Amino acid sequence: MRLIIVGSGIVGAACAYTASTLGVQVTLVDAARPGQATAAGAGIICPWTAAVDDPAWYAFGRAAATHYPALIADLKEQGESDVSYAKVGALLVGDGDQLEQARQRLTARRAAAPEIGEVALMDDRQARDLFPPLRPDATALFIPGAARVDGRRLAAALIRAATRLGATTRTGEAKLAYHASHVTGVMVDGELLEADAVVVAAGAWTAALVAPLGVTVRVVPQRGQIVHIGLDGADTSRWPVVLPSATGHYLLAFDGSRVVAGATRETGSGFDVRVTPGGLAEVLANALAVAPGLGAGTVLETRVGLRPAGPDIRPLLGPVTGVDNLTVATGLGASGLTMGPLAGAIAARTALGLPPDQPDRMGQPDRMGQPDRMGQPDRIGQPDRTDQAGLPDLAPFDPLR
């Protein structure tokens, strides 16, 4: 079987890796445009803190977080050591009322999600012991189950592992090849690559790729500007993620005395990948408000990524109703590095006609529901349709046609 995946971000890379492990002939195509969200992103794996009133989104986020350890172990067995993933915990910084509300929410969720770990309230001294640049009066909840990952490094590891298993990569502009409502492959810079199935995981560029088929995918680019700060001589390798309550911004650290501060969420940015004074000011002001000790560091670089933002927070994931051999996987927004590996694995299995389940994690999804072409896209299932593990059924992706 021949599978072509368009897009080599975290979703496409995970899709290629999963399909390659199943013995499929895989070709991964990417236009190498600036602004790929994965290449810019620093991922925080901590879906349990989200104050989101959407059981389906939370179930998918939790399943994606618990998918990570097995994936990382598999990659290490494949010889990939530079995966950047580490379970370092997270500090949720806020005032007393905010932390109490968060503690109650996390305690309630921990009954069904023991991977959260034992949540602990920390005073300013304890918090600064874990993340020294924090302001002197910072109090926080410590969430030991949280992890971080560098999207650029993880996607590269997935692609290297897939290549060793036989996958090939192509760089160039892709266009879907189709006859009537049947996708036959992909044109890459004028050359036809035939395929039995195609997955479009092209992030914010997905809508333009599928539009010639009469398919509307409601995903648009949302610019995120992220600043990397160097702290000369500091051992940052085990510093936890910092989540200032109610700001939407974050801090996380990596090896090499590096702290990442992010990020803007610029809806309406289009495909503009500039670093702007306003974006820099926003990111740095939020970072220094919670961690003034970063002020003496060095600005190493600013990365800009275009998140694929859908009409709501749910991923756009599944086979396209009315178009044979086409699967869409996009719309993860700011949750891309949390959900991307699992979304890519599901996309691969779905495209190959296999049950998109992970052993001991997901039930048997119902992928054969009746299409409703005039309705809203059915993304990752209705909130009340969950299996015993709490993961939503995967329904066909019904675009507006």
N, C-alpha and C positions, 0 to 999 in steps of 0.2 A: 504494500500500500504506500502511496506517495502523498505526503502531507507538506503543504507549504504554509509557513507562518509569516505574516507580514507584520514587522515590528519586533525589535530586539530589546525592548525594555524588560522590566522584571516579569511582566506577564508573558510576553513572547518567549523570553529565555526559559522560563519555567515550563512553558508549553513544549518547547523544543526538547528540553531535557526529559520530560515525562514521556513524550512520544518516542524518543530515541531508546529509552529503557524498555519500551514495548516492542522493539525490533522494527519500527517503521522507518521508511526512507524519508528523511526530514530535510527540507531546505528552509533556511531562515533568511528572510530578505529584509533589508533596512536601508532607508535613504540617507542615513547619517545626517539628518538635519540638526541644527542647533536647537536647543530647548527641550530635548527629551527629558521628561520628568524624572525618570530613574537615574539618569546620569547626574542630575543635580541633587537628588534627594538623600537625606539622612533619615533613616526610618526608626520610628519609635513603635515597638511592639507592646502595646498596652491598651487593648480595646476595652478593658473592664472599667476604666475611669470615665468613659464617655457618658455624658448625660443625655443619651439619645433614647427617645421614646419610640423605638422601632425594633421589636423583637427579632425580626428577620435579619436586619443589619447586625445586631449584636450577636446573634447566633452564628452568622457567617464570620464576623470578626473574631469571635472566640475560637471557632474551628480553625481559622487561618493561623492564629497565634499558636495553637497546640500542634499545628502541622509543621512548624518550624524545626523543632528539635530532631525529628526523624529525617527531614530533608537535609539538615546540616550533617547529620551522621552519615547519610547516604553519600553526600558529596565528599566527605572526608575519606570514605571507603574508596571513592573514585580517584583519590589522590589530590583533592582540592583542600588545601589548608588555609588559603587566603579568602575566607568567606565573610569576615568582619563581624559576624554575629556573636553577640555575647549577652548573657543574662546578667545584667548589672543592677537591676532594680530601678525604681523611679521614686523621686521625691515630688509629691504634690504639695506645692507651697501655697499657703493662703492664711486667712484669718481664722479665728476660732469657729465661727459659724460655718464657714465654707468647709473647713476640714471635718467638722462633725457630720455635716450632710454627706460628704464624700465617704467618710468612714462607715456610715450606716448603709450607703449604697453598696460599697465594696463588701461589707460583711454579709449582706443579703445575697450578693452574687457569689460569694465564695462557697456557699453550700453546694452549688452546682458546678463551681469552677475552682477546684482546690489548687489549680496551678497559679492562682493569684498569690498564694502564700499568706503568711501571717502578717496582716497589716499592723504597723506600729506608729504611734504618734511620737514625733521627735521634737525636742526643744531646739533652740537656735544652735547650741554647742554641738549637739549630736548631728544636726543637719550639716553644719559646716565641716565637721570631721569627714563627712562623706563627699561633700562638694565645697572645697575651701573658699571659692570666690563669692559664695552667697553673702547677702547682706547680714549684718550682725543680729538683727531681730527676726530672722526668718524661722518660722516654725513650719513643720511639714508632716505629711503622712508618708511613710516609707512602704512601697509596694514591691516586695522582693521578686515577684514573678516577671516583672517587666524586662524587656530586652531592647537592644539597639542593633542596627545594621546599616552598612553603607551600601546603598542601592547599586552604585557603579561597580563595586567590587563583587557583590553577590551575583549580579547579572553576568559579569564576565566569567565567574566560576561556573555558573550553569551552562554557559555557551561552550566553555572549554570542555566540560564533561560531556556535553551532547556531541561535540565534534569528535571526541575520542570514541564515542559509540557509533560514529558513522554519519552524523549530520554534516551538512555543508552550509556555508554562509555565502550570501551574495549582497553586494552593496550597489544600490541603484534605485531609481524611481520605479515604483510598482503600480501596475494597474490590473484590476481583475479582468480575466478573460472569461467570457460567458456566452452561452447560446440560449436565448429566451430566458428562462428562470433557472438555468443550470450552469453553475460555475465550473469551468474546465481547467483553470489554472491561473497563472499570473504572468503578465508581460513585465519584464524587467529591462528597461532601456531598449525596448523594441524586440526583445527576444522572448519567445513563448516558453514558459516552463509549465508543462502539463502536470496536473495533480488530480488525485481522487477526492481530496478534501482541502479546504483552505480555511485558515483561522486568521481573522483580521484583529490584531492586537496592537494597533498603531496609535494608541493613546488619543491625543487631541486631534490627530489627523485622520481618524477612522471615518468620520462623517463624509469627508471628501472622497475617500476610497470607495465607499459603497454606494454613493449617490448615483452613479451611472446605471445601477441596477434598479433604480426607482425606490431605493431603501433610504429611509430617513433615520439616522441615529442622532438623537438629541444630546450631543456632547460638544462642548466648546472648550477652548483653552483658558485656563486660569493661571496667571503668572505667579510664581513664587520665587522670591529673592532670599537667598540664604548666605550668611556670612561665616567664614571660617576664621577662627582666632587662634593664634599660637601663644602658648604660655611657656616661655623658655625654662627648661629644667623641671617642669612639673610632670609627675607621673599620673597621667590622666586615664590610663588604660582601664581602670575599674571604677571610675567615677560614675554615679548613677545619672539617669535622665532626670532633668528638672522640668516640671510642668507647672508654671505659674497659673493658679486658679483663675478661670474666666477670661484669660487674655487670648487664647488661641496660639500663643507663641511657645517656644520651648528652647531648651539647651540640652545638648548631649555631647559626650566626649568620646574620642577615639585614641588609639595609640599615637605616639609621636607628639605628645604635648599639645593636642589639638582639641578645641571646643567648637562646636557648630551651634550657631544661633539662627533661629528661623521662626517663622517665615511669613512673608506677606501672602495674602490671598486676594489677588487682584482680578476680580471678575470683570470681563469686558476688555481685557488686555489685548485680545486677538493674539496673533503669533509674533508679538513684539518681545524680543529676548534681551532688550537693553537692561543694564543696571542703572537704576535711577536714583538721584539724590533723595527723593522722598522715600523710596523703598529702603535704602540704606539707613536713613534716619529712623524709620519705624522699627526696623529689626534691632538696631543698636540701642535705641532708647529703651525698648522692652527688655533687652538682655541686661543692660546696666542697671535697670530698676530693681531687678531681682538678684543680680550678681555683680555688684560694683567692682569686685576684685578683678573682673575681666578688663577693666579700663586701662590697665598697664600692659596688656598684651599687644600682639602684633596682628593687624588685619592681613591674613595670608591670601585670601581670595574671596570672591563672591560668585556663587553659582546661581544660575537662573534656569528654572524648569517650568514647563507649561503643563500643569495638571489637566487630565481629561475630566472635566466637570460635567456630570449628567444633570438631568432635571431634578434629581433629589440625591440622597446620599447612597442609594443602593447601586451596586455594580450593574452594568449592562452586560449580561453574560448568558450566552446560550446559542442554540442553532437559530438561524433566521427563518421564520415561517414563510413559506412560499418561494424560497430560493434554495435549491438543492446544493448540498456540499459546502455550505457557508456557515461558519460559526463566528460570532462577534464576542470579543472580550475586552471591555474598556469601561470608562466611567467610574473608576475607583476614586477619583478625586484625591483628597488629602490622605486617604487610607491606602494608597497604592502599595507602599512597601510592607504594610501589614498583610493585606489581602492578596497581593500580587502572586506570590508563589502558589497558593492554593487555587486562585482563579485560573492561573495558567495550566495547572495540572487538570482541573476540571474541563477546561476548554479542549485540551488534548484528547481526553477520553471521550468527550462528547463528539468531537469531530470524527473520531474513529468508530463511532457507533457503540462504544462501550459504556456500561454504567459509570457515571462520573463520581464514583464513591472512592473513599479512602478506607481501607480495612480498619474496622473497629472505631471509625470516626463518623462515617456517614451512612445513612440508610439508602434504600433504593429509591432514587428520584423518579418522579413521573414526568417523562419528557414528551408525552404524546397527547397533551391537552388540545382541545379544539381551538384553532386560531380565532382571534377577534381583531381583524385588521383595522377596524375603526376605533378600537379601544386604546388604552394607554399601554406602552410596552410592558410586557410581563418580564421582570428582570431576574430576581432570584427567588421568586415564589411569594405567595401571600404570607403575611406574618403568622396566620393561624395554621399554616400547613408545614408542620415540622415533623421530623422523624424522632426516634427515641433519643438520639444524640443531640437534638435541638437544632439541627441544621435544616434550613428550608429546602423543600423540593426544588429541583431545577426545572423550570418550565421553558417552553420554546420562547425565544426572543421575538416578540411581535412588534416590529417597527411600524410606524405610520407610513403607509404606502400610497 
